[in-house]
Amino acid sequence: MFGLRMPELLIIGFILVLLFGANKLPALGAGLGQGIRSFKKAFGGDDEKDKKDPPPGDSQAPKA
């Protein structure tokens, strides 16, 4: 992971808290996650939709 160990991650986290404040960090994380999802969706890598909606005609009910 690019040679980042616990001390480096703690320093980065401390700098983020200083720059943005503890109240803004959850909003920044949510925005980052939404940006990544929209980026994946734009490039056709949206696997979440495939997991939720099975293809039509692929039912689990036994045929009589």
PDB file of N, CA, C, O and CB in Angstrom:
ATOM      1  N   MET A   1       0.842  -1.188   0.000  1.00  0.00           N
ATOM      2  CA  MET A   1       0.000   0.000   0.000  1.00  0.00           C
ATOM      3  C   MET A   1       0.878   1.240   0.000  1.00  0.00           C
ATOM      4  O   MET A   1       0.734   2.088   0.881  1.00  0.00           O
ATOM      5  CB  MET A   1      -0.953   0.004   1.217  1.00  0.00           C
ATOM      6  N   PHE A   2       1.751   1.366  -0.926  1.00  0.00           N
ATOM      7  CA  PHE A   2       2.608   2.526  -1.130  1.00  0.00           C
ATOM      8  C   PHE A   2       3.532   2.794   0.050  1.00  0.00           C
ATOM      9  O   PHE A   2       4.010   3.918   0.203  1.00  0.00           O
ATOM     10  CB  PHE A   2       1.766   3.740  -1.393  1.00  0.00           C
ATOM     11  N   GLY A   3       3.792   1.813   0.871  1.00  0.00           N
ATOM     12  CA  GLY A   3       4.701   1.994   1.989  1.00  0.00           C
ATOM     13  C   GLY A   3       4.123   2.808   3.124  1.00  0.00           C
ATOM     14  O   GLY A   3       4.881   3.290   3.966  1.00  0.00           O
ATOM     15  N   LEU A   4       2.799   2.986   3.184  1.00  0.00           N
ATOM     16  CA  LEU A   4       2.180   3.727   4.275  1.00  0.00           C
ATOM     17  C   LEU A   4       1.904   2.782   5.433  1.00  0.00           C
ATOM     18  O   LEU A   4       1.188   1.790   5.298  1.00  0.00           O
ATOM     19  CB  LEU A   4       0.876   4.416   3.808  1.00  0.00           C
ATOM     20  N   ARG A   5       2.499   3.120   6.582  1.00  0.00           N
ATOM     21  CA  ARG A   5       2.268   2.328   7.776  1.00  0.00           C
ATOM     22  C   ARG A   5       1.431   3.153   8.746  1.00  0.00           C
ATOM     23  O   ARG A   5       1.007   4.262   8.419  1.00  0.00           O
ATOM     24  CB  ARG A   5       3.613   1.885   8.428  1.00  0.00           C
ATOM     25  N   MET A   6       1.197   2.618   9.922  1.00  0.00           N
ATOM     26  CA  MET A   6       0.313   3.256  10.899  1.00  0.00           C
ATOM     27  C   MET A   6       0.749   4.683  11.256  1.00  0.00           C
ATOM     28  O   MET A   6      -0.108   5.566  11.294  1.00  0.00           O
ATOM     29  CB  MET A   6       0.255   2.415  12.158  1.00  0.00           C
ATOM     30  N   PRO A   7       2.030   4.956  11.519  1.00  0.00           N
ATOM     31  CA  PRO A   7       2.393   6.341  11.868  1.00  0.00           C
ATOM     32  C   PRO A   7       2.082   7.339  10.744  1.00  0.00           C
ATOM     33  O   PRO A   7       1.617   8.448  11.009  1.00  0.00           O
ATOM     34  CB  PRO A   7       3.878   6.412  12.211  1.00  0.00           C
ATOM     35  N   GLU A   8       2.336   6.950   9.509  1.00  0.00           N
ATOM     36  CA  GLU A   8       2.050   7.846   8.387  1.00  0.00           C
ATOM     37  C   GLU A   8       0.547   8.084   8.245  1.00  0.00           C
ATOM     38  O   GLU A   8       0.116   9.207   7.986  1.00  0.00           O
ATOM     39  CB  GLU A   8       2.618   7.267   7.082  1.00  0.00           C
ATOM     40  N   LEU A   9      -0.250   7.023   8.415  1.00  0.00           N
ATOM     41  CA  LEU A   9      -1.701   7.172   8.317  1.00  0.00           C
ATOM     42  C   LEU A   9      -2.250   8.052   9.441  1.00  0.00           C
ATOM     43  O   LEU A   9      -3.175   8.835   9.225  1.00  0.00           O
ATOM     44  CB  LEU A   9      -2.377   5.800   8.349  1.00  0.00           C
ATOM     45  N   LEU A  10      -1.684   7.924  10.630  1.00  0.00           N
ATOM     46  CA  LEU A  10      -2.121   8.777  11.740  1.00  0.00           C
ATOM     47  C   LEU A  10      -1.796  10.244  11.478  1.00  0.00           C
ATOM     48  O   LEU A  10      -2.601  11.123  11.787  1.00  0.00           O
ATOM     49  CB  LEU A  10      -1.465   8.324  13.047  1.00  0.00           C
ATOM     50  N   ILE A  11      -0.636  10.510  10.918  1.00  0.00           N
ATOM     51  CA  ILE A  11      -0.264  11.890  10.600  1.00  0.00           C
ATOM     52  C   ILE A  11      -1.191  12.460   9.529  1.00  0.00           C
ATOM     53  O   ILE A  11      -1.617  13.610   9.629  1.00  0.00           O
ATOM     54  CB  ILE A  11       1.205  11.961  10.130  1.00  0.00           C
ATOM     55  N   ILE A  12      -1.505  11.666   8.508  1.00  0.00           N
ATOM     56  CA  ILE A  12      -2.422  12.112   7.459  1.00  0.00           C
ATOM     57  C   ILE A  12      -3.803  12.373   8.046  1.00  0.00           C
ATOM     58  O   ILE A  12      -4.434  13.377   7.714  1.00  0.00           O
ATOM     59  CB  ILE A  12      -2.508  11.065   6.326  1.00  0.00           C
ATOM     60  N   GLY A  13      -4.280  11.486   8.912  1.00  0.00           N
ATOM     61  CA  GLY A  13      -5.577  11.675   9.554  1.00  0.00           C
ATOM     62  C   GLY A  13      -5.604  12.917  10.416  1.00  0.00           C
ATOM     63  O   GLY A  13      -6.594  13.648  10.416  1.00  0.00           O
ATOM     64  N   PHE A  14      -4.533  13.168  11.150  1.00  0.00           N
ATOM     65  CA  PHE A  14      -4.445  14.365  11.993  1.00  0.00           C
ATOM     66  C   PHE A  14      -4.480  15.634  11.147  1.00  0.00           C
ATOM     67  O   PHE A  14      -5.141  16.605  11.516  1.00  0.00           O
ATOM     68  CB  PHE A  14      -3.162  14.332  12.839  1.00  0.00           C
ATOM     69  N   ILE A  15      -3.785  15.636  10.032  1.00  0.00           N
ATOM     70  CA  ILE A  15      -3.786  16.798   9.131  1.00  0.00           C
ATOM     71  C   ILE A  15      -5.177  17.023   8.550  1.00  0.00           C
ATOM     72  O   ILE A  15      -5.617  18.166   8.425  1.00  0.00           O
ATOM     73  CB  ILE A  15      -2.760  16.606   7.993  1.00  0.00           C
ATOM     74  N   LEU A  16      -5.880  15.933   8.189  1.00  0.00           N
ATOM     75  CA  LEU A  16      -7.241  16.069   7.670  1.00  0.00           C
ATOM     76  C   LEU A  16      -8.177  16.670   8.710  1.00  0.00           C
ATOM     77  O   LEU A  16      -9.009  17.518   8.384  1.00  0.00           O
ATOM     78  CB  LEU A  16      -7.771  14.713   7.217  1.00  0.00           C
ATOM     79  N   VAL A  17      -8.044  16.238   9.952  1.00  0.00           N
ATOM     80  CA  VAL A  17      -8.885  16.798  11.014  1.00  0.00           C
ATOM     81  C   VAL A  17      -8.570  18.277  11.209  1.00  0.00           C
ATOM     82  O   VAL A  17      -9.480  19.078  11.422  1.00  0.00           O
ATOM     83  CB  VAL A  17      -8.680  16.026  12.340  1.00  0.00           C
ATOM     84  N   LEU A  18      -7.305  18.645  11.138  1.00  0.00           N
ATOM     85  CA  LEU A  18      -6.942  20.055  11.285  1.00  0.00           C
ATOM     86  C   LEU A  18      -7.482  20.909  10.136  1.00  0.00           C
ATOM     87  O   LEU A  18      -7.954  22.024  10.356  1.00  0.00           O
ATOM     88  CB  LEU A  18      -5.426  20.197  11.364  1.00  0.00           C
ATOM     89  N   LEU A  19      -7.411  20.386   8.921  1.00  0.00           N
ATOM     90  CA  LEU A  19      -7.847  21.165   7.764  1.00  0.00           C
ATOM     91  C   LEU A  19      -9.368  21.295   7.673  1.00  0.00           C
ATOM     92  O   LEU A  19      -9.884  22.385   7.425  1.00  0.00           O
ATOM     93  CB  LEU A  19      -7.319  20.533   6.498  1.00  0.00           C
ATOM     94  N   PHE A  20     -10.082  20.192   7.873  1.00  0.00           N
ATOM     95  CA  PHE A  20     -11.517  20.188   7.612  1.00  0.00           C
ATOM     96  C   PHE A  20     -12.369  20.180   8.868  1.00  0.00           C
ATOM     97  O   PHE A  20     -13.539  20.556   8.801  1.00  0.00           O
ATOM     98  CB  PHE A  20     -11.867  19.011   6.781  1.00  0.00           C
ATOM     99  N   GLY A  21     -11.846  19.776   9.987  1.00  0.00           N
ATOM    100  CA  GLY A  21     -12.617  19.679  11.211  1.00  0.00           C
ATOM    101  C   GLY A  21     -13.288  18.323  11.314  1.00  0.00           C
ATOM    102  O   GLY A  21     -13.569  17.673  10.307  1.00  0.00           O
ATOM    103  N   ALA A  22     -13.541  17.906  12.547  1.00  0.00           N
ATOM    104  CA  ALA A  22     -14.098  16.577  12.783  1.00  0.00           C
ATOM    105  C   ALA A  22     -15.531  16.469  12.280  1.00  0.00           C
ATOM    106  O   ALA A  22     -15.968  15.377  11.917  1.00  0.00           O
ATOM    107  CB  ALA A  22     -14.044  16.241  14.264  1.00  0.00           C
ATOM    108  N   ASN A  23     -16.267  17.560  12.250  1.00  0.00           N
ATOM    109  CA  ASN A  23     -17.664  17.514  11.817  1.00  0.00           C
ATOM    110  C   ASN A  23     -17.804  17.358  10.312  1.00  0.00           C
ATOM    111  O   ASN A  23     -18.819  16.840   9.847  1.00  0.00           O
ATOM    112  CB  ASN A  23     -18.383  18.763  12.261  1.00  0.00           C
ATOM    113  N   LYS A  24     -16.830  17.784   9.548  1.00  0.00           N
ATOM    114  CA  LYS A  24     -16.914  17.731   8.085  1.00  0.00           C
ATOM    115  C   LYS A  24     -16.393  16.425   7.493  1.00  0.00           C
ATOM    116  O   LYS A  24     -16.690  16.125   6.337  1.00  0.00           O
ATOM    117  CB  LYS A  24     -16.150  18.880   7.494  1.00  0.00           C
ATOM    118  N   LEU A  25     -15.629  15.645   8.247  1.00  0.00           N
ATOM    119  CA  LEU A  25     -15.025  14.431   7.705  1.00  0.00           C
ATOM    120  C   LEU A  25     -16.052  13.397   7.232  1.00  0.00           C
ATOM    121  O   LEU A  25     -15.844  12.811   6.170  1.00  0.00           O
ATOM    122  CB  LEU A  25     -14.133  13.811   8.742  1.00  0.00           C
ATOM    123  N   PRO A  26     -17.153  13.135   7.961  1.00  0.00           N
ATOM    124  CA  PRO A  26     -18.138  12.171   7.425  1.00  0.00           C
ATOM    125  C   PRO A  26     -18.745  12.625   6.100  1.00  0.00           C
ATOM    126  O   PRO A  26     -18.982  11.801   5.216  1.00  0.00           O
ATOM    127  CB  PRO A  26     -19.256  11.950   8.439  1.00  0.00           C
ATOM    128  N   ALA A  27     -18.996  13.912   5.954  1.00  0.00           N
ATOM    129  CA  ALA A  27     -19.548  14.432   4.699  1.00  0.00           C
ATOM    130  C   ALA A  27     -18.531  14.284   3.566  1.00  0.00           C
ATOM    131  O   ALA A  27     -18.905  13.971   2.436  1.00  0.00           O
ATOM    132  CB  ALA A  27     -19.959  15.916   4.859  1.00  0.00           C
ATOM    133  N   LEU A  28     -17.267  14.503   3.858  1.00  0.00           N
ATOM    134  CA  LEU A  28     -16.226  14.335   2.841  1.00  0.00           C
ATOM    135  C   LEU A  28     -16.116  12.866   2.415  1.00  0.00           C
ATOM    136  O   LEU A  28     -15.954  12.573   1.231  1.00  0.00           O
ATOM    137  CB  LEU A  28     -14.864  14.840   3.373  1.00  0.00           C
ATOM    138  N   GLY A  29     -16.204  11.954   3.373  1.00  0.00           N
ATOM    139  CA  GLY A  29     -16.152  10.530   3.054  1.00  0.00           C
ATOM    140  C   GLY A  29     -17.339  10.092   2.215  1.00  0.00           C
ATOM    141  O   GLY A  29     -17.188   9.310   1.276  1.00  0.00           O
ATOM    142  N   ALA A  30     -18.529  10.599   2.555  1.00  0.00           N
ATOM    143  CA  ALA A  30     -19.725  10.257   1.779  1.00  0.00           C
ATOM    144  C   ALA A  30     -19.616  10.811   0.362  1.00  0.00           C
ATOM    145  O   ALA A  30     -19.991  10.133  -0.595  1.00  0.00           O
ATOM    146  CB  ALA A  30     -20.995  10.801   2.469  1.00  0.00           C
ATOM    147  N   GLY A  31     -19.116  12.017   0.218  1.00  0.00           N
ATOM    148  CA  GLY A  31     -18.941  12.609  -1.109  1.00  0.00           C
ATOM    149  C   GLY A  31     -17.923  11.857  -1.940  1.00  0.00           C
ATOM    150  O   GLY A  31     -18.088  11.692  -3.149  1.00  0.00           O
ATOM    151  N   LEU A  32     -16.874  11.405  -1.285  1.00  0.00           N
ATOM    152  CA  LEU A  32     -15.850  10.628  -1.994  1.00  0.00           C
ATOM    153  C   LEU A  32     -16.422   9.292  -2.468  1.00  0.00           C
ATOM    154  O   LEU A  32     -16.163   8.867  -3.594  1.00  0.00           O
ATOM    155  CB  LEU A  32     -14.622  10.389  -1.084  1.00  0.00           C
ATOM    156  N   GLY A  33     -17.196   8.636  -1.613  1.00  0.00           N
ATOM    157  CA  GLY A  33     -17.819   7.374  -1.998  1.00  0.00           C
ATOM    158  C   GLY A  33     -18.798   7.540  -3.146  1.00  0.00           C
ATOM    159  O   GLY A  33     -18.850   6.713  -4.056  1.00  0.00           O
ATOM    160  N   GLN A  34     -19.575   8.618  -3.095  1.00  0.00           N
ATOM    161  CA  GLN A  34     -20.530   8.883  -4.178  1.00  0.00           C
ATOM    162  C   GLN A  34     -19.799   9.176  -5.485  1.00  0.00           C
ATOM    163  O   GLN A  34     -20.244   8.761  -6.555  1.00  0.00           O
ATOM    164  CB  GLN A  34     -21.451  10.064  -3.810  1.00  0.00           C
ATOM    165  N   GLY A  35     -18.697   9.879  -5.401  1.00  0.00           N
ATOM    166  CA  GLY A  35     -17.911  10.163  -6.599  1.00  0.00           C
ATOM    167  C   GLY A  35     -17.328   8.901  -7.213  1.00  0.00           C
ATOM    168  O   GLY A  35     -17.309   8.751  -8.435  1.00  0.00           O
ATOM    169  N   ILE A  36     -16.857   8.002  -6.373  1.00  0.00           N
ATOM    170  CA  ILE A  36     -16.301   6.740  -6.879  1.00  0.00           C
ATOM    171  C   ILE A  36     -17.387   5.897  -7.527  1.00  0.00           C
ATOM    172  O   ILE A  36     -17.160   5.294  -8.576  1.00  0.00           O
ATOM    173  CB  ILE A  36     -15.626   5.949  -5.743  1.00  0.00           C
ATOM    174  N   ARG A  37     -18.588   5.848  -6.902  1.00  0.00           N
ATOM    175  CA  ARG A  37     -19.694   5.084  -7.485  1.00  0.00           C
ATOM    176  C   ARG A  37     -20.106   5.647  -8.830  1.00  0.00           C
ATOM    177  O   ARG A  37     -20.346   4.884  -9.766  1.00  0.00           O
ATOM    178  CB  ARG A  37     -20.890   5.073  -6.543  1.00  0.00           C
ATOM    179  N   SER A  38     -20.193   6.969  -8.951  1.00  0.00           N
ATOM    180  CA  SER A  38     -20.593   7.555 -10.233  1.00  0.00           C
ATOM    181  C   SER A  38     -19.505   7.350 -11.294  1.00  0.00           C
ATOM    182  O   SER A  38     -19.819   7.191 -12.474  1.00  0.00           O
ATOM    183  CB  SER A  38     -20.892   9.060 -10.064  1.00  0.00           C
ATOM    184  N   PHE A  39     -18.241   7.351 -10.890  1.00  0.00           N
ATOM    185  CA  PHE A  39     -17.151   7.093 -11.821  1.00  0.00           C
ATOM    186  C   PHE A  39     -17.231   5.663 -12.346  1.00  0.00           C
ATOM    187  O   PHE A  39     -17.070   5.431 -13.544  1.00  0.00           O
ATOM    188  CB  PHE A  39     -15.791   7.342 -11.146  1.00  0.00           C
ATOM    189  N   LYS A  40     -17.480   4.699 -11.450  1.00  0.00           N
ATOM    190  CA  LYS A  40     -17.615   3.305 -11.870  1.00  0.00           C
ATOM    191  C   LYS A  40     -18.825   3.112 -12.769  1.00  0.00           C
ATOM    192  O   LYS A  40     -18.774   2.351 -13.735  1.00  0.00           O
ATOM    193  CB  LYS A  40     -17.719   2.392 -10.654  1.00  0.00           C
ATOM    194  N   LYS A  41     -19.907   3.799 -12.449  1.00  0.00           N
ATOM    195  CA  LYS A  41     -21.120   3.689 -13.252  1.00  0.00           C
ATOM    196  C   LYS A  41     -20.893   4.256 -14.651  1.00  0.00           C
ATOM    197  O   LYS A  41     -21.409   3.713 -15.629  1.00  0.00           O
ATOM    198  CB  LYS A  41     -22.287   4.415 -12.566  1.00  0.00           C
ATOM    199  N   ALA A  42     -20.135   5.331 -14.756  1.00  0.00           N
ATOM    200  CA  ALA A  42     -19.874   5.956 -16.057  1.00  0.00           C
ATOM    201  C   ALA A  42     -19.048   5.040 -16.962  1.00  0.00           C
ATOM    202  O   ALA A  42     -19.177   5.093 -18.185  1.00  0.00           O
ATOM    203  CB  ALA A  42     -19.149   7.294 -15.866  1.00  0.00           C
ATOM    204  N   PHE A  43     -18.219   4.220 -16.373  1.00  0.00           N
ATOM    205  CA  PHE A  43     -17.379   3.327 -17.155  1.00  0.00           C
ATOM    206  C   PHE A  43     -17.935   1.916 -17.246  1.00  0.00           C
ATOM    207  O   PHE A  43     -17.233   1.003 -17.679  1.00  0.00           O
ATOM    208  CB  PHE A  43     -16.005   3.283 -16.570  1.00  0.00           C
ATOM    209  N   GLY A  44     -19.180   1.725 -16.847  1.00  0.00           N
ATOM    210  CA  GLY A  44     -19.830   0.438 -16.995  1.00  0.00           C
ATOM    211  C   GLY A  44     -19.417  -0.593 -15.975  1.00  0.00           C
ATOM    212  O   GLY A  44     -19.665  -1.780 -16.181  1.00  0.00           O
ATOM    213  N   GLY A  45     -18.811  -0.201 -14.908  1.00  0.00           N
ATOM    214  CA  GLY A  45     -18.404  -1.143 -13.880  1.00  0.00           C
ATOM    215  C   GLY A  45     -19.369  -1.182 -12.719  1.00  0.00           C
ATOM    216  O   GLY A  45     -18.954  -1.470 -11.596  1.00  0.00           O
ATOM    217  N   ASP A  46     -20.642  -0.904 -12.943  1.00  0.00           N
ATOM    218  CA  ASP A  46     -21.631  -0.877 -11.879  1.00  0.00           C
ATOM    219  C   ASP A  46     -22.125  -2.283 -11.619  1.00  0.00           C
ATOM    220  O   ASP A  46     -23.103  -2.721 -12.224  1.00  0.00           O
ATOM    221  CB  ASP A  46     -22.801   0.055 -12.232  1.00  0.00           C
ATOM    222  N   ASP A  47     -21.454  -3.002 -10.716  1.00  0.00           N
ATOM    223  CA  ASP A  47     -21.798  -4.383 -10.410  1.00  0.00           C
ATOM    224  C   ASP A  47     -22.939  -4.480  -9.402  1.00  0.00           C
ATOM    225  O   ASP A  47     -23.558  -5.538  -9.290  1.00  0.00           O
ATOM    226  CB  ASP A  47     -20.583  -5.115  -9.883  1.00  0.00           C
ATOM    227  N   GLU A  48     -23.238  -3.401  -8.661  1.00  0.00           N
ATOM    228  CA  GLU A  48     -24.287  -3.444  -7.659  1.00  0.00           C
ATOM    229  C   GLU A  48     -25.640  -3.721  -8.297  1.00  0.00           C
ATOM    230  O   GLU A  48     -26.448  -4.446  -7.715  1.00  0.00           O
ATOM    231  CB  GLU A  48     -24.330  -2.138  -6.881  1.00  0.00           C
ATOM    232  N   LYS A  49     -25.910  -3.175  -9.461  1.00  0.00           N
ATOM    233  CA  LYS A  49     -27.188  -3.385 -10.129  1.00  0.00           C
ATOM    234  C   LYS A  49     -27.319  -4.845 -10.542  1.00  0.00           C
ATOM    235  O   LYS A  49     -28.405  -5.418 -10.455  1.00  0.00           O
ATOM    236  CB  LYS A  49     -27.325  -2.458 -11.357  1.00  0.00           C
ATOM    237  N   ASP A  50     -26.239  -5.443 -10.983  1.00  0.00           N
ATOM    238  CA  ASP A  50     -26.263  -6.843 -11.395  1.00  0.00           C
ATOM    239  C   ASP A  50     -26.567  -7.764 -10.213  1.00  0.00           C
ATOM    240  O   ASP A  50     -27.229  -8.787 -10.387  1.00  0.00           O
ATOM    241  CB  ASP A  50     -24.925  -7.230 -12.033  1.00  0.00           C
ATOM    242  N   LYS A  51     -26.099  -7.420  -9.027  1.00  0.00           N
ATOM    243  CA  LYS A  51     -26.332  -8.236  -7.856  1.00  0.00           C
ATOM    244  C   LYS A  51     -27.780  -8.128  -7.376  1.00  0.00           C
ATOM    245  O   LYS A  51     -28.341  -9.108  -6.888  1.00  0.00           O
ATOM    246  CB  LYS A  51     -25.381  -7.835  -6.747  1.00  0.00           C
ATOM    247  N   LYS A  52     -28.387  -6.951  -7.508  1.00  0.00           N
ATOM    248  CA  LYS A  52     -29.737  -6.732  -7.006  1.00  0.00           C
ATOM    249  C   LYS A  52     -30.797  -7.307  -7.937  1.00  0.00           C
ATOM    250  O   LYS A  52     -31.743  -7.936  -7.463  1.00  0.00           O
ATOM    251  CB  LYS A  52     -29.980  -5.254  -6.804  1.00  0.00           C
ATOM    252  N   ASP A  53     -30.671  -7.113  -9.227  1.00  0.00           N
ATOM    253  CA  ASP A  53     -31.684  -7.513 -10.184  1.00  0.00           C
ATOM    254  C   ASP A  53     -31.219  -8.734 -10.971  1.00  0.00           C
ATOM    255  O   ASP A  53     -30.319  -8.625 -11.803  1.00  0.00           O
ATOM    256  CB  ASP A  53     -32.014  -6.354 -11.132  1.00  0.00           C
ATOM    257  N   PRO A  54     -31.829  -9.907 -10.714  1.00  0.00           N
ATOM    258  CA  PRO A  54     -31.447 -11.076 -11.512  1.00  0.00           C
ATOM    259  C   PRO A  54     -31.976 -10.939 -12.929  1.00  0.00           C
ATOM    260  O   PRO A  54     -32.964 -10.240 -13.153  1.00  0.00           O
ATOM    261  CB  PRO A  54     -31.974 -12.377 -10.870  1.00  0.00           C
ATOM    262  N   PRO A  55     -31.344 -11.585 -13.878  1.00  0.00           N
ATOM    263  CA  PRO A  55     -31.800 -11.493 -15.268  1.00  0.00           C
ATOM    264  C   PRO A  55     -33.208 -12.070 -15.406  1.00  0.00           C
ATOM    265  O   PRO A  55     -33.562 -12.998 -14.679  1.00  0.00           O
ATOM    266  CB  PRO A  55     -30.824 -12.233 -16.211  1.00  0.00           C
ATOM    267  N   PRO A  56     -34.015 -11.540 -16.324  1.00  0.00           N
ATOM    268  CA  PRO A  56     -35.377 -12.053 -16.489  1.00  0.00           C
ATOM    269  C   PRO A  56     -35.350 -13.503 -16.959  1.00  0.00           C
ATOM    270  O   PRO A  56     -34.490 -13.904 -17.744  1.00  0.00           O
ATOM    271  CB  PRO A  56     -36.167 -11.185 -17.487  1.00  0.00           C
ATOM    272  N   GLY A  57     -36.334 -14.299 -16.449  1.00  0.00           N
ATOM    273  CA  GLY A  57     -36.421 -15.695 -16.836  1.00  0.00           C
ATOM    274  C   GLY A  57     -35.501 -16.598 -16.035  1.00  0.00           C
ATOM    275  O   GLY A  57     -35.441 -17.801 -16.293  1.00  0.00           O
ATOM    276  N   ASP A  58     -34.793 -16.049 -15.081  1.00  0.00           N
ATOM    277  CA  ASP A  58     -33.863 -16.830 -14.265  1.00  0.00           C
ATOM    278  C   ASP A  58     -34.450 -16.976 -12.864  1.00  0.00           C
ATOM    279  O   ASP A  58     -33.852 -16.517 -11.890  1.00  0.00           O
ATOM    280  CB  ASP A  58     -32.448 -16.155 -14.213  1.00  0.00           C
ATOM    281  N   SER A  59     -35.617 -17.611 -12.755  1.00  0.00           N
ATOM    282  CA  SER A  59     -36.306 -17.708 -11.474  1.00  0.00           C
ATOM    283  C   SER A  59     -35.809 -18.921 -10.695  1.00  0.00           C
ATOM    284  O   SER A  59     -35.293 -19.879 -11.271  1.00  0.00           O
ATOM    285  CB  SER A  59     -37.829 -17.790 -11.682  1.00  0.00           C
ATOM    286  N   GLN A  60     -35.973 -18.860  -9.385  1.00  0.00           N
ATOM    287  CA  GLN A  60     -35.557 -19.938  -8.509  1.00  0.00           C
ATOM    288  C   GLN A  60     -36.698 -20.906  -8.226  1.00  0.00           C
ATOM    289  O   GLN A  60     -36.475 -21.934  -7.586  1.00  0.00           O
ATOM    290  CB  GLN A  60     -35.020 -19.375  -7.213  1.00  0.00           C
ATOM    291  N   ALA A  61     -37.923 -20.609  -8.687  1.00  0.00           N
ATOM    292  CA  ALA A  61     -39.077 -21.456  -8.420  1.00  0.00           C
ATOM    293  C   ALA A  61     -38.958 -22.749  -9.216  1.00  0.00           C
ATOM    294  O   ALA A  61     -38.540 -22.726 -10.373  1.00  0.00           O
ATOM    295  CB  ALA A  61     -40.391 -20.721  -8.767  1.00  0.00           C
ATOM    296  N   PRO A  62     -39.325 -23.888  -8.603  1.00  0.00           N
ATOM    297  CA  PRO A  62     -39.244 -25.157  -9.338  1.00  0.00           C
ATOM    298  C   PRO A  62     -40.318 -25.213 -10.417  1.00  0.00           C
ATOM    299  O   PRO A  62     -41.439 -24.744 -10.222  1.00  0.00           O
ATOM    300  CB  PRO A  62     -39.392 -26.358  -8.376  1.00  0.00           C
ATOM    301  N   LYS A  63     -39.963 -25.783 -11.537  1.00  0.00           N
ATOM    302  CA  LYS A  63     -40.906 -25.902 -12.654  1.00  0.00           C
ATOM    303  C   LYS A  63     -41.717 -27.170 -12.513  1.00  0.00           C
ATOM    304  O   LYS A  63     -41.177 -28.237 -12.221  1.00  0.00           O
ATOM    305  CB  LYS A  63     -40.168 -25.890 -14.005  1.00  0.00           C
ATOM    306  N   ALA A  64     -43.035 -27.047 -12.724  1.00  0.00           N
ATOM    307  CA  ALA A  64     -43.916 -28.210 -12.568  1.00  0.00           C
ATOM    308  C   ALA A  64     -44.272 -28.822 -13.898  1.00  0.00           C
ATOM    309  O   ALA A  64     -45.005 -29.809 -13.947  1.00  0.00           O
ATOM    310  CB  ALA A  64     -45.180 -27.825 -11.834  1.00  0.00           C
TER     311      ALA A  64
END
